[in-house]
Amino acid sequence: MGFFDDLETSVEDIPTGFGLPIGTYPVILSEIKRHKKEDGTKSNILTFTVDTANDEDARSGKEDIWLTVPVKGDKNAAVYASIAKSTFLSIGVPLEDMAKPGWDIWEEREKYVGVEGVLKVTAGNKGYTKKAFTLNAEESGVSEMAGNVPAEKTEVQFDPNNW
């Protein structure tokens, strides 16, 4: 008997690792969650779900982007802040909103859940993947809701190994 012979699922349909395989996907920002680790580290998790109605290859799945809340004195605070700012801009959050004291994506999640775009997943170092989200500003409705949307399409590269 072969290694995968006992499965009802074809080898092509077996997911590999976490999230989406390498490729380009039409996605919808489907959820924004909060997470707190045992050590007190706080994060926001943005979940992008493949827009199956617009995917020519009829794929499905989800990809999470973790954004660690920067904390003064943390050696990686500047990196966390940079990644979060780029991500928030890519989903249509205006810079002036982020600059307001006390601003939190969690409090405004309903404005951004549902934005549409394209997520490109590429190979990174040590088995990680890089993710680049491009906002479809015209289709998402963010420009009417949020005011200033960055250039019509904004691409952001994420690579946790190249900080």
Secondary structure by P-SEA (a helix, b strand, c coil): ccccccccccccccccccccccccccccccbbbbbbccccbbbbbbbbcccccccccccccbbbbbbccccccccaaaaaaaaaaaaaaaacccccccccccccccccccccccbbbbbbbbbbcccbbbbbbbbcccccccccccccccccbbbbbbbcccc
